Amino acid sequence: VQSINTKALVTLASVVRRPYLAAPHVRVATISDVNYTALRDQCGIRAVVFDKDNTLTAPYATEVHPNAEVGLRSALDVFGHSNVAILSNSAGTKDDPGYEDAGRIEKEMGIAVIRHDEKKPGGLEEVMKHFGDDISDPSQLCMVGDRLLTDVVFGNLFGMLTVHCDPLCSGEENKDDNKVASVVRSGENTIMYGNWVGGRAIRRRTMAHAVWPGEEKCPLVLNSGDASDVVESC
């Protein structure tokens, strides 16, 4: 059970003043639509941080969702196991007694779960400590997740490259999802992607990344099964 995310509530005031903090650099249907080779070779990214529930797995599951399998395998192949990790707002936090869930996820999924006391959009110190000398600046990290107010705001606050994916599950498959998180996620997406003047204005002010020049000049969304075509176009 997840406790109240006080960090997100505090940060909400900043997002109200600067709503573009919640605008991702890239939006994809699933993590399998991301060109991880381009992230590494063209964007200065050295490590990828994934949210877990509805990004890699069904809520609270420890099996990689079929729609995320290709993407996770690609990320691991490109960056190596030591530079791919999970940053969850449940597993690896104070909501996870003895970090039992984190340990189970690491054993069953083979991916490190970052331990952190402060929930996203906090936790930068623990993330940087986890990757050690491999990462000298947060701009070398790519944050991938299904939540705008936690995953994307966290990444944007610290200059990471942010990728927002649609939630993996719906209907019966999503029955174990945190109910509050599900409602808030729906509201976030409606505000950000709805066909209204406010949403369009927010998206036009998406924050620049230190290296990546933008999707038009360097596409990170795969349009086919051949990632090399996208890399060559950057």
Disulfide bonds with the S-S distance in Angstrom:
Cys218-Cys234 2.47
